[in-house]
Amino acid sequence: MPTPTTELTGKVVAITGASSGIGEAAARYLAAQGAHVVLGARRTEKLATIVTELEAAGGTARYRELDVTNAAQLAAFVAFAQAEFGRLDVLVSNAGVMPLSYLKDGKVAEWDQMVDVNLKGVLYGIAAALPVFEAQQAGHFVHITSVGDRWVGPTSAVYSATKFAVRALTEGLRQECPPSIRVTLVAPGATESELPNTISDPAMKKAAIEQFRIHLLPAEAIARAIAYALAQPADVDVNELVVRPAGQRSY
């Protein structure tokens, strides 16, 4: 377990997609650093288990059911964090899906799902948290994308399009926000997560794992990157962090 740091102690951090992968790792790592974490995801049984474990280890954690495709639920999630801890310092928009497919397959429902979760979920988070941050005159947005926000290949066109969009959105948000509100984009390379489980074609899932998921970062590596950005002094805004496994060379 990491040693708690003064910079993160007491920060209220809300995390979407927190039931597994990067979201879960971020919750565990930041709680161990002394932050108060609020976990959101659809799988509440997993959230309950994580929160119980964090509190048994001496951390402070809460959870709430959350579907990021529902703007009202994201607004309620932010309000829940405020009600529990009196404020919200950080919103980590991490929820994402990656049902890769060729465009010729015409999987429109999966395209809609990626736009709804990967892009609209981030937009709804901004809509919910920005008024809070403006009222506090302080806050920090952290958007988790992918190296797919700057790279595209066969089968990843729609997934990468959503991530390119979030990268553009994040930069626009940074320019519009006052200096008291910081904005960070974290772009992970291949990382241990459940993302491949969202690929509906078994053969494509196997190929994606064999081709792109040979070298994998532990999810905690991305949690550490998030913590690095959060721990900077208030006048330092870490805008982009790209974190790849050392063995990932071609994308």
FIROSE-798758 format. One record per atom (N, C-alpha, C): x, y negated, z negated. Coordinates in Angstrom, 1 decimal, m for minus. Each point is the difference from the previous one (the first is absolute). Example, Ala and Ser with C-alpha at 12.3 -4.5 7.8 and 13.67 -1.06 7.14 Angstrom:
% FIROSE-798758
NODE 13.2 5.7 m7.8
NODE m0.9 m1.2 0.0
NODE 0.9 m1.2 0.0
NODE m0.4 m1.1 0.7
NODE 0.9 m1.1 0.0
NODE m0.8 m1.1 m0.8
% end
This chain:
% FIROSE-798758
NODE 0.8 1.2 0.0
NODE m0.8 m1.2 0.0
NODE 0.9 m1.2 0.0
NODE m0.4 m1.1 0.8
NODE 0.8 m1.2 0.0
NODE m0.1 m0.7 m1.3
NODE 1.0 m0.8 m0.3
NODE m0.1 m0.9 m1.2
NODE m0.8 m1.2 0.3
NODE m1.0 m0.3 m0.8
NODE m0.9 m1.2 0.2
NODE 0.9 m1.3 0.2
NODE m0.5 m0.8 0.9
NODE 0.7 m1.3 0.3
NODE m0.9 m1.2 m0.4
NODE 0.7 m1.0 m0.5
NODE m0.7 m1.2 m0.5
NODE m0.8 m0.6 1.1
NODE 0.5 0.0 1.3
NODE m0.7 m0.6 1.1
NODE m1.3 0.6 0.3
NODE m0.2 1.3 m0.3
NODE m1.3 0.7 0.4
NODE m0.9 0.2 m1.2
NODE 0.6 m0.2 m1.2
NODE m0.8 0.3 m1.2
NODE m1.2 m0.9 m0.1
NODE m1.2 0.6 m0.1
NODE m1.2 m0.8 m0.1
NODE m0.7 m0.4 1.3
NODE 0.7 0.2 1.1
NODE m0.6 m0.4 1.3
NODE m1.2 0.9 0.2
NODE m1.1 m0.5 0.5
NODE m1.2 0.8 0.3
NODE 0.0 0.3 1.5
NODE 0.2 1.2 0.4
NODE 0.2 0.5 1.4
NODE m1.2 0.9 0.4
NODE m0.7 m0.4 1.0
NODE m1.1 0.9 0.5
NODE 0.5 0.6 1.3
NODE m0.3 1.3 0.1
NODE 0.6 0.8 1.1
NODE m1.1 0.8 0.7
NODE m0.1 m0.2 1.3
NODE m1.0 0.8 0.7
NODE 0.7 1.3 0.5
NODE m0.9 1.0 0.3
NODE 0.6 1.3 0.5
NODE 0.9 0.6 m1.1
NODE m0.4 m0.1 m1.2
NODE 0.9 0.4 m1.1
NODE m0.1 1.4 m0.5
NODE m0.7 0.8 0.7
NODE m0.3 1.4 m0.5
NODE 1.1 1.0 0.4
NODE 0.9 m0.5 0.9
NODE 1.1 0.9 0.5
NODE 1.1 m0.8 0.7
NODE 1.0 0.7 0.4
NODE 1.1 m0.7 0.8
NODE 0.6 m1.2 m0.6
NODE 0.1 m1.0 0.9
NODE 0.7 m1.3 m0.4
NODE m0.8 m0.7 m1.1
NODE m1.3 0.0 0.1
NODE m0.8 m0.7 m1.0
NODE 0.1 0.6 m1.3
NODE 0.0 1.3 m0.1
NODE 0.2 0.7 m1.3
NODE 1.4 m0.3 m0.6
NODE 1.0 0.1 0.9
NODE 1.3 m0.2 m0.4
NODE 0.2 m1.4 m0.5
NODE m0.6 m1.0 0.7
NODE 0.1 m1.4 m0.5
NODE m0.6 m0.2 m1.3
NODE m1.2 0.6 m0.2
NODE m0.7 m0.1 m1.3
NODE 0.9 0.6 m1.1
NODE 0.6 1.1 0.2
NODE 0.8 0.7 m1.0
NODE 1.3 m0.8 m0.3
NODE 0.6 m0.5 1.0
NODE 1.3 m0.7 m0.1
NODE m0.2 m1.4 m0.7
NODE m1.1 m0.7 0.5
NODE m0.2 m1.3 m0.6
NODE m0.5 0.0 m1.4
NODE m0.8 1.0 m0.3
NODE m0.5 0.2 m1.4
NODE 1.2 0.3 m0.9
NODE 1.0 0.8 0.5
NODE 1.2 0.3 m0.8
NODE 0.8 m1.3 m0.2
NODE m0.1 m0.9 0.9
NODE 0.7 m1.3 m0.1
NODE m0.7 m1.0 m0.9
NODE m1.1 0.4 m0.5
NODE m0.7 m0.9 m0.9
NODE m1.2 m0.8 0.6
NODE m0.3 0.3 1.3
NODE m1.2 m0.7 0.6
NODE m1.3 0.7 m0.5
NODE m1.0 m0.8 0.0
NODE m1.4 0.6 m0.2
NODE m0.5 0.3 1.4
NODE m0.3 1.3 0.3
NODE m0.4 0.4 1.3
NODE m1.5 0.3 0.1
NODE m0.6 m0.4 1.1
NODE m1.4 0.3 0.3
NODE 0.0 0.8 1.3
NODE m0.5 1.3 m0.1
NODE 0.0 0.9 1.1
NODE m1.3 0.0 0.7
NODE 0.0 0.0 1.3
NODE m1.2 0.1 0.8
NODE 0.1 1.0 1.1
NODE m1.0 0.9 0.1
NODE m0.1 1.0 1.1
NODE m1.3 0.6 0.0
NODE m0.3 0.9 1.0
NODE m1.3 0.7 0.0
NODE 0.0 1.2 m1.0
NODE 1.2 0.6 m0.1
NODE 0.0 1.2 m0.8
NODE 0.2 m0.3 m1.5
NODE m1.1 m0.2 m0.7
NODE 0.1 m0.5 m1.4
NODE 0.6 1.1 m0.9
NODE m0.2 1.2 0.3
NODE 0.5 1.1 m0.9
NODE 1.5 m0.1 0.0
NODE 0.6 m0.3 1.1
NODE 1.5 m0.1 0.1
NODE 0.4 m1.2 m0.8
NODE m0.7 m1.1 0.2
NODE 0.3 m1.3 m0.7
NODE 0.0 0.2 m1.5
NODE m1.1 0.7 m0.4
NODE m0.1 0.2 m1.5
NODE 1.2 0.8 m0.5
NODE 0.4 1.0 0.7
NODE 1.2 0.8 m0.5
NODE 1.2 m0.9 0.0
NODE 0.3 m0.8 1.0
NODE 1.1 m0.8 0.0
NODE 0.0 m1.0 m1.1
NODE m1.1 m0.6 m0.3
NODE m0.1 m1.0 m1.0
NODE 0.2 0.6 m1.4
NODE m0.6 1.2 m0.2
NODE 0.2 0.7 m1.3
NODE 1.5 0.3 m0.2
NODE 0.7 0.4 1.1
NODE 1.5 0.3 m0.2
NODE 0.8 m1.3 m0.2
NODE m0.4 m1.1 0.7
NODE 0.7 m1.2 m0.3
NODE m0.2 m0.5 m1.4
NODE m1.2 0.0 m0.5
NODE m0.2 m0.4 m1.3
NODE 0.6 0.9 m1.1
NODE 0.1 1.3 0.3
NODE 0.7 0.9 m0.9
NODE 1.5 m0.3 m0.1
NODE 0.5 m0.6 1.1
NODE 1.4 m0.3 0.1
NODE 0.3 m1.4 m0.6
NODE m1.1 m0.7 m0.5
NODE 0.2 m1.3 m0.6
NODE m0.3 m1.2 1.0
NODE m0.5 0.3 1.2
NODE m0.4 m1.0 0.9
NODE m1.4 m0.5 m0.2
NODE m0.3 m1.1 0.7
NODE m1.4 m0.6 0.0
NODE m0.6 0.2 1.4
NODE m1.1 0.7 0.1
NODE m0.5 0.2 1.3
NODE m1.6 0.1 0.0
NODE m0.6 m0.4 1.1
NODE m1.4 0.2 0.1
NODE m0.3 0.5 1.5
NODE m1.2 0.4 0.2
NODE m0.3 0.5 1.4
NODE m1.5 m0.4 0.3
NODE m0.2 m0.1 1.3
NODE m1.4 m0.2 0.4
NODE m0.1 0.6 1.4
NODE m1.2 0.6 0.3
NODE m0.2 0.5 1.3
NODE 0.0 m1.1 1.0
NODE 0.6 0.3 1.2
NODE 0.2 m1.1 1.0
NODE 0.1 0.6 1.4
NODE m0.9 m0.5 0.9
NODE 0.1 0.3 1.4
NODE 0.4 m1.4 0.6
NODE 1.2 m0.1 0.6
NODE 0.5 m1.3 0.5
NODE m0.8 m0.4 1.2
NODE m0.8 0.8 0.6
NODE m0.8 m0.4 1.2
NODE m1.2 m0.7 m0.4
NODE m0.2 m0.2 m1.3
NODE m1.2 m0.7 m0.5
NODE 0.5 m1.2 m0.7
NODE m0.3 m1.2 0.6
NODE 0.5 m1.3 m0.6
NODE m0.5 m0.2 m1.4
NODE m1.3 0.4 m0.2
NODE m0.6 m0.3 m1.4
NODE 0.8 0.9 m1.0
NODE 0.4 1.2 0.3
NODE 0.7 0.8 m0.9
NODE 1.4 m0.6 m0.3
NODE 0.6 m0.5 1.0
NODE 1.3 m0.7 m0.3
NODE m0.1 m1.2 m0.9
NODE m1.1 m0.8 0.3
NODE m0.2 m1.1 m0.9
NODE m0.3 0.4 m1.4
NODE m0.7 1.1 m0.2
NODE m0.3 0.6 m1.3
NODE 1.2 0.5 m0.7
NODE 0.9 0.6 0.8
NODE 1.3 0.5 m0.5
NODE 0.9 m1.1 m0.6
NODE 0.1 m1.1 0.8
NODE 0.7 m1.1 m0.5
NODE m0.6 m0.6 m1.3
NODE m1.3 m0.1 0.0
NODE m0.7 m0.5 m1.2
NODE 0.2 0.9 m1.2
NODE 0.0 1.3 0.3
NODE 0.2 1.0 m1.1
NODE 1.4 m0.2 m0.6
NODE 1.0 m0.2 0.8
NODE 1.4 m0.3 m0.5
NODE 0.0 m1.2 m0.9
NODE m0.7 m1.1 0.5
NODE 0.0 m1.2 m0.8
NODE m0.8 0.2 m1.3
NODE m1.1 0.7 0.0
NODE m0.7 0.3 m1.2
NODE 0.8 0.8 m1.0
NODE 0.7 0.9 0.5
NODE 0.8 0.9 m0.9
NODE 1.2 m0.7 m0.6
NODE 0.7 m0.9 0.8
NODE 1.2 m0.6 m0.5
NODE 0.1 m1.5 0.0
NODE m1.1 m0.6 0.4
NODE m0.1 m1.5 0.0
NODE 0.6 m0.7 1.2
NODE 0.6 0.7 0.9
NODE 0.6 m0.6 1.1
NODE 0.4 1.1 1.0
NODE 0.5 m0.4 1.2
NODE 0.6 1.0 1.0
NODE 1.2 m0.7 0.5
NODE 1.1 0.7 m0.1
NODE 1.3 m0.6 0.5
NODE 0.4 0.5 1.4
NODE m0.4 1.3 0.3
NODE 0.5 0.6 1.2
NODE m1.1 0.9 0.6
NODE m0.2 m0.1 1.3
NODE m0.8 1.0 0.7
NODE 0.8 0.7 1.0
NODE 0.2 1.3 m0.2
NODE 0.7 0.9 0.9
NODE m1.0 0.7 0.9
NODE m0.1 m0.4 1.3
NODE m0.9 0.6 0.9
NODE 0.8 1.1 0.7
NODE m0.3 1.2 m0.4
NODE 0.7 1.2 0.4
NODE m0.8 1.0 0.7
NODE m1.3 0.0 m0.2
NODE m0.9 1.0 0.6
NODE 0.2 0.1 1.5
NODE 0.2 1.2 0.6
NODE 0.2 0.2 1.4
NODE m0.3 1.4 0.5
NODE m0.3 0.1 1.3
NODE m0.2 1.3 0.6
NODE 0.7 0.0 1.3
NODE 0.4 1.2 0.5
NODE 0.8 0.1 1.2
NODE m0.4 1.2 0.9
NODE m1.3 0.0 0.5
NODE m0.4 1.1 0.8
NODE 0.5 m0.1 1.5
NODE 1.3 0.3 0.2
NODE 0.6 m0.1 1.3
NODE m0.7 0.7 1.1
NODE m0.1 m0.5 1.2
NODE m0.5 0.6 1.1
NODE 0.3 m0.7 1.3
NODE m0.1 0.7 1.1
NODE 0.2 m0.7 1.3
NODE m1.2 m0.8 0.3
NODE 0.2 m1.2 0.6
NODE m1.1 m0.8 0.4
NODE m1.0 0.7 0.9
NODE 0.6 0.9 0.9
NODE m0.9 0.7 0.9
NODE m1.0 0.9 m0.7
NODE 0.3 0.4 m1.2
NODE m0.9 0.8 m0.8
NODE m1.3 m0.7 m0.4
NODE 0.1 m1.4 0.0
NODE m1.2 m0.8 m0.3
NODE m0.6 0.2 m1.3
NODE 0.8 0.2 m1.1
NODE m0.5 0.2 m1.3
NODE m0.4 m1.3 m0.6
NODE m1.1 m0.6 0.5
NODE m0.5 m1.3 m0.4
NODE m0.3 m0.1 m1.5
NODE m0.6 1.0 m0.6
NODE m0.3 0.0 m1.4
NODE 1.3 m0.1 m0.8
NODE 1.1 0.6 0.4
NODE 1.2 m0.1 m0.7
NODE 0.7 m1.3 0.2
NODE m0.2 m0.6 1.2
NODE 0.5 m1.4 0.2
NODE m0.7 m0.9 m0.9
NODE m1.3 0.1 m0.1
NODE m0.8 m0.9 m0.9
NODE 0.5 0.2 m1.5
NODE 0.2 1.2 m0.4
NODE 0.5 0.3 m1.3
NODE 1.3 m0.7 m0.3
NODE 0.9 0.0 0.9
NODE 1.3 m0.6 m0.2
NODE m0.1 m1.5 m0.1
NODE m0.8 m0.6 0.9
NODE m0.3 m1.5 m0.1
NODE m0.6 m0.3 m1.3
NODE m1.0 0.8 m0.4
NODE m0.8 m0.3 m1.2
NODE 0.9 0.1 m1.3
NODE 0.8 1.0 m0.1
NODE 0.8 0.2 m1.2
NODE 1.3 m0.8 0.1
NODE 0.8 0.2 1.1
NODE 1.3 m0.6 0.0
NODE 0.0 m1.5 0.2
NODE m0.9 m0.5 0.7
NODE m0.1 m1.5 0.3
NODE m1.0 m0.7 m0.8
NODE m1.3 0.4 0.1
NODE m1.0 m0.7 m0.7
NODE 0.1 0.2 m1.5
NODE 0.6 1.1 m0.5
NODE 0.2 0.2 m1.4
NODE 1.0 m1.0 m0.5
NODE 1.0 m0.4 0.8
NODE 0.9 m1.1 m0.5
NODE m0.7 m1.3 0.1
NODE m0.8 m0.3 1.0
NODE m0.7 m1.3 0.1
NODE m1.0 m0.1 m1.2
NODE m0.7 1.0 m0.3
NODE m0.9 0.0 m1.1
NODE 0.7 m0.3 m1.3
NODE 1.2 0.6 m0.2
NODE 0.8 m0.3 m1.1
NODE 0.4 m1.5 m0.1
NODE 0.4 m0.6 1.1
NODE 0.3 m1.4 0.0
NODE m1.2 m0.8 m0.4
NODE m1.2 0.3 0.6
NODE m1.2 m0.7 m0.3
NODE m0.3 0.1 m1.5
NODE 0.2 1.1 m0.6
NODE m0.3 0.2 m1.4
NODE 1.0 m0.7 m0.9
NODE 1.3 0.1 0.3
NODE 1.0 m0.5 m1.0
NODE 0.5 m1.4 0.3
NODE m0.1 m0.5 1.2
NODE 0.5 m1.4 0.2
NODE m0.6 m1.0 m0.8
NODE m1.4 0.0 m0.1
NODE m0.6 m1.1 m0.9
NODE 0.5 0.1 m1.5
NODE 0.2 1.3 m0.4
NODE 0.5 0.2 m1.4
NODE 1.4 m0.6 m0.1
NODE 0.9 0.3 0.9
NODE 1.4 m0.5 0.0
NODE 0.0 m1.5 0.1
NODE m0.9 m0.6 0.8
NODE 0.0 m1.4 0.2
NODE m0.5 m0.7 m1.3
NODE m1.0 0.6 m0.7
NODE m0.4 m0.6 m1.3
NODE 1.0 0.1 m1.0
NODE 0.8 1.1 0.0
NODE 1.1 0.2 m1.0
NODE 1.2 m0.9 0.4
NODE 0.1 m0.3 1.2
NODE 1.2 m0.7 0.6
NODE 1.2 1.0 m0.1
NODE m0.3 1.3 0.2
NODE 1.1 1.0 m0.1
NODE m0.6 1.3 0.5
NODE 0.8 0.8 0.6
NODE m0.4 1.3 0.5
NODE 1.0 0.6 1.0
NODE m0.2 1.3 0.3
NODE 0.9 0.6 0.9
NODE m0.7 1.1 0.8
NODE m0.1 m0.1 1.3
NODE m0.5 1.0 0.9
NODE 1.2 0.9 0.4
NODE m0.2 1.3 0.0
NODE 0.9 1.0 0.5
NODE m0.8 0.9 1.0
NODE 0.4 0.0 1.2
NODE m0.6 0.8 1.0
NODE 0.9 1.1 0.5
NODE m0.5 1.2 m0.2
NODE 0.8 1.2 0.5
NODE m0.4 0.3 1.4
NODE 0.9 m0.1 0.9
NODE m0.2 0.4 1.4
NODE 0.7 1.3 0.3
NODE 1.0 m0.1 0.9
NODE 0.7 1.2 0.5
NODE 1.0 m0.5 1.0
NODE 1.0 0.7 0.3
NODE 0.9 m0.4 1.1
NODE m0.8 0.0 1.3
NODE m1.2 0.6 0.0
NODE m0.9 m0.1 1.1
NODE m0.5 m1.4 0.2
NODE 0.3 m0.9 m0.9
NODE m0.4 m1.4 0.3
NODE 1.0 m0.7 0.9
NODE 1.0 0.7 0.5
NODE 1.0 m0.5 0.9
NODE 0.5 1.0 1.0
NODE m0.7 1.1 0.0
NODE 0.4 1.1 0.9
NODE m1.3 0.8 0.4
NODE m0.1 0.4 1.3
NODE m1.1 0.7 0.5
NODE 0.4 1.1 0.9
NODE m0.6 1.1 m0.1
NODE 0.3 1.2 0.9
NODE m1.3 0.7 0.4
NODE 0.1 1.0 0.8
NODE m1.2 0.8 0.4
NODE m0.7 0.5 m1.3
NODE m1.2 0.0 0.0
NODE m1.0 0.3 m1.1
NODE m0.1 m1.0 m1.1
NODE 0.9 m1.0 0.0
NODE 0.0 m0.9 m1.1
NODE m0.6 m1.4 0.4
NODE m0.6 m0.1 1.2
NODE m0.3 m1.3 0.5
NODE m1.0 m0.7 m0.9
NODE m1.1 0.6 m0.4
NODE m1.0 m0.7 m0.8
NODE 0.5 m0.2 m1.5
NODE 0.7 1.1 m0.5
NODE 0.6 m0.2 m1.3
NODE 1.0 m1.2 m0.1
NODE 0.9 0.0 1.0
NODE 1.0 m1.1 0.0
NODE m0.7 m1.3 0.3
NODE m1.1 0.0 0.8
NODE m0.7 m1.3 0.2
NODE m0.5 m0.5 m1.3
NODE m0.6 0.8 m0.8
NODE m0.5 m0.5 m1.3
NODE 1.2 m0.5 m0.9
NODE 1.1 0.6 0.1
NODE 1.2 m0.4 m0.9
NODE 0.6 m1.2 0.6
NODE 0.1 m0.2 1.4
NODE 0.5 m1.2 0.5
NODE m1.0 m1.1 m0.4
NODE m1.2 0.2 0.0
NODE m1.0 m1.0 m0.4
NODE 0.2 m0.4 m1.4
NODE 0.2 0.9 m0.9
NODE 0.2 m0.3 m1.4
NODE 1.3 m0.8 m0.2
NODE 1.0 0.3 0.8
NODE 1.3 m0.8 m0.1
NODE m0.3 m1.4 0.4
NODE m0.7 m0.2 1.1
NODE m0.4 m1.4 0.4
NODE m0.8 m0.7 m1.0
NODE m1.0 0.7 m0.5
NODE m0.9 m0.5 m1.1
NODE 0.8 m0.5 m1.2
NODE 1.0 0.9 m0.4
NODE 0.8 m0.3 m1.2
NODE 0.8 m1.3 0.2
NODE 0.6 m0.1 1.2
NODE 0.8 m1.2 0.3
NODE m0.9 m1.3 0.0
NODE m1.2 0.2 0.6
NODE m0.9 m1.2 0.0
NODE m0.4 m0.4 m1.4
NODE m0.3 1.0 m0.8
NODE m0.4 m0.2 m1.4
NODE 1.1 m0.7 m0.7
NODE 1.3 0.4 0.2
NODE 1.1 m0.6 m0.6
NODE 0.1 m1.5 0.3
NODE m0.2 m0.3 1.3
NODE 0.1 m1.4 0.4
NODE m1.2 m0.9 m0.5
NODE m1.1 0.6 m0.2
NODE m1.2 m0.7 m0.5
NODE 0.0 m0.2 m1.5
NODE 0.7 0.9 m0.8
NODE m0.1 m0.1 m1.4
NODE 1.0 m1.0 m0.6
NODE m0.4 m0.6 m1.1
NODE 0.9 m0.9 m0.7
NODE 1.2 0.7 m0.5
NODE 1.1 m0.7 m0.4
NODE 1.2 0.7 m0.5
NODE m0.3 0.9 m1.3
NODE m1.0 m0.3 m0.7
NODE m0.3 0.7 m1.2
NODE m0.6 1.4 0.2
NODE m0.4 0.3 1.3
NODE m0.5 1.3 0.3
NODE 1.0 0.6 1.0
NODE 0.5 1.1 m0.4
NODE 1.0 0.7 0.8
NODE m0.6 1.1 0.8
NODE 0.7 0.4 1.1
NODE m0.6 0.9 0.9
NODE 1.2 0.9 0.5
NODE m0.2 1.3 m0.2
NODE 1.1 1.0 0.4
NODE m0.6 1.1 0.8
NODE 0.7 0.4 1.1
NODE m0.3 1.2 0.8
NODE 1.0 1.0 m0.3
NODE m0.4 1.2 m0.3
NODE 0.9 1.2 m0.2
NODE m0.3 1.0 1.1
NODE 1.0 0.3 0.9
NODE m0.2 0.9 1.1
NODE 0.8 1.3 m0.2
NODE m0.7 1.0 m0.5
NODE 0.7 1.3 m0.3
NODE 0.3 0.8 1.3
NODE 1.1 0.6 0.1
NODE 0.2 1.1 0.9
NODE m0.6 1.2 m0.4
NODE 0.4 1.2 0.5
NODE m0.6 1.2 m0.4
NODE 0.1 0.3 m1.5
NODE m1.1 0.1 m0.7
NODE m0.1 0.1 m1.4
NODE m1.0 1.1 m0.4
NODE 0.4 0.6 m1.1
NODE m0.9 1.1 m0.6
NODE m1.4 m0.6 m0.2
NODE m1.0 0.6 0.6
NODE m1.4 m0.5 m0.2
NODE m0.9 1.0 0.6
NODE m1.3 m0.3 m0.1
NODE m1.1 0.8 0.6
NODE m0.4 m0.5 1.4
NODE 0.7 m1.0 0.5
NODE m0.4 m0.5 1.3
NODE m0.2 1.0 1.1
NODE 0.9 1.0 0.2
NODE m0.2 1.0 1.0
NODE m1.3 0.7 m0.1
NODE m0.5 0.1 m1.2
NODE m1.3 0.7 m0.2
NODE m1.2 m0.6 0.7
NODE 0.2 m1.3 0.5
NODE m1.1 m0.7 0.6
NODE 0.0 0.3 1.6
NODE 1.0 0.7 0.4
NODE 0.1 0.4 1.5
NODE m1.0 1.2 0.2
NODE m0.9 m0.2 0.8
NODE m1.1 1.0 0.2
NODE 0.4 1.2 0.9
NODE 0.9 m0.2 0.9
NODE 0.4 1.0 0.9
NODE 1.2 0.8 m0.6
NODE m0.3 1.3 m0.3
NODE 1.0 0.8 m0.7
NODE 1.4 0.1 0.7
NODE 0.0 0.1 1.3
NODE 1.2 0.1 0.8
NODE 0.7 m1.3 m0.1
NODE m0.7 m1.1 0.1
NODE 0.6 m1.4 m0.1
NODE 0.6 m0.2 m1.4
NODE m0.7 0.4 m1.0
NODE 0.5 m0.1 m1.4
NODE 1.3 0.7 m0.1
NODE 0.1 1.2 0.5
NODE 1.2 0.8 m0.1
NODE 1.1 m0.7 0.7
NODE m0.3 m0.5 1.2
NODE 1.1 m0.7 0.8
NODE 0.4 m1.2 m0.7
NODE m0.9 m0.8 m0.5
NODE 0.4 m1.2 m0.7
NODE 0.9 0.3 m1.2
NODE m0.3 1.0 m0.8
NODE 0.8 0.4 m1.1
NODE 1.4 0.4 0.4
NODE 0.0 0.8 1.1
NODE 1.3 0.5 0.4
NODE 0.9 m1.0 0.7
NODE m0.7 m1.0 0.7
NODE 0.8 m1.0 0.7
NODE 0.4 m1.2 m0.9
NODE m1.0 m0.5 m0.8
NODE 0.2 m1.3 m0.6
NODE 0.2 0.1 m1.5
NODE m0.2 1.2 m0.6
NODE 0.0 0.1 m1.5
NODE 1.0 1.0 m0.4
NODE 1.2 m0.1 0.6
NODE 1.1 0.9 m0.3
NODE 0.7 m0.6 m1.2
NODE 0.4 m1.3 0.1
NODE 0.6 m0.7 m1.1
NODE m1.1 m0.8 m0.7
NODE m0.2 0.2 m1.3
NODE m1.0 m0.6 m0.7
NODE 0.5 m0.8 m1.2
NODE m0.4 m1.2 m0.2
NODE 0.2 m0.7 m1.3
NODE m0.9 0.5 m1.1
NODE 0.4 0.1 m1.2
NODE m0.9 0.2 m1.1
NODE m0.9 m1.3 m0.1
NODE m1.2 0.2 m0.3
NODE m0.9 m1.2 m0.1
NODE 0.5 m1.0 m1.0
NODE 0.7 0.5 m1.0
NODE 0.6 m1.0 m1.0
NODE 0.9 m1.0 0.6
NODE 0.7 0.4 1.1
NODE 0.9 m1.0 0.7
NODE m0.8 m1.2 0.4
NODE m1.2 0.2 0.5
NODE m0.8 m1.2 0.4
NODE m0.5 m0.7 m1.3
NODE m0.3 0.7 m1.0
NODE m0.4 m0.6 m1.3
NODE 1.1 m0.9 m0.5
NODE 1.2 0.4 0.1
NODE 1.2 m0.8 m0.4
NODE 0.1 m1.3 0.9
NODE m0.3 0.2 1.3
NODE 0.0 m1.2 0.8
NODE m1.0 m1.0 m0.4
NODE m1.2 0.5 m0.3
NODE m1.1 m0.9 m0.5
NODE 0.4 m0.7 m1.3
NODE 0.6 0.7 m0.9
NODE 0.4 m0.5 m1.3
NODE 1.1 m1.1 0.2
NODE 0.9 0.2 1.0
NODE 1.1 m0.9 0.3
NODE m0.7 m1.4 0.4
NODE m0.9 0.1 0.9
NODE m0.7 m1.3 0.5
NODE m0.7 m0.7 m1.2
NODE m0.7 0.8 m0.8
NODE m0.8 m0.6 m1.1
NODE 0.9 m0.6 m1.1
NODE 1.2 0.6 m0.2
NODE 0.9 m0.5 m1.1
NODE 0.8 m1.2 0.3
NODE m0.1 m0.5 1.3
NODE 0.8 m1.2 0.3
NODE m0.6 m1.3 m0.7
NODE 0.9 m1.0 m0.2
NODE m0.5 m1.2 m0.6
NODE m1.1 m0.6 0.8
NODE m0.8 m0.9 m0.6
NODE m1.2 m0.5 0.6
NODE 0.3 m0.8 1.3
NODE 1.2 m0.5 0.1
NODE 0.4 m0.8 1.2
NODE 0.6 0.8 1.1
NODE 0.0 1.3 m0.2
NODE 0.6 1.0 1.0
NODE m1.2 0.8 0.6
NODE m0.2 m0.1 1.3
NODE m1.1 0.8 0.6
NODE 0.7 1.0 1.0
NODE 0.0 1.2 m0.3
NODE 0.5 1.1 0.8
NODE m1.1 0.3 1.1
NODE 0.3 m0.4 1.2
NODE m1.1 0.1 1.0
NODE m0.1 1.4 0.6
NODE 1.1 0.6 0.4
NODE m0.1 1.3 0.6
NODE 1.1 1.0 m0.5
NODE m0.4 1.2 m0.3
NODE 0.9 1.1 m0.4
NODE m0.3 1.2 0.9
NODE 1.0 0.4 0.8
NODE m0.1 1.2 0.8
NODE 0.8 1.1 m0.6
NODE m0.6 1.1 m0.4
NODE 0.7 1.0 m0.8
NODE m0.1 1.3 0.7
NODE 1.1 0.6 0.5
NODE 0.0 1.2 0.8
NODE 0.8 1.0 m0.7
NODE m0.2 1.3 0.2
NODE 1.0 1.0 m0.5
NODE 1.3 m0.2 0.8
NODE 1.1 0.3 m0.6
NODE 1.3 m0.2 0.7
NODE 0.1 0.8 1.3
NODE m0.7 1.1 0.0
NODE 0.1 0.9 1.1
NODE m1.0 m0.3 1.2
NODE m0.9 m1.0 m0.2
NODE m0.9 m0.4 1.0
NODE 0.6 m1.1 0.9
NODE 0.4 0.4 1.2
NODE 0.8 m0.9 0.8
NODE m0.7 m0.5 1.2
NODE m1.0 0.7 0.6
NODE m0.5 m0.4 1.3
NODE m1.3 m0.8 0.0
NODE m0.6 m0.1 m1.1
NODE m1.2 m0.8 0.0
NODE m0.2 m0.7 m1.4
% end
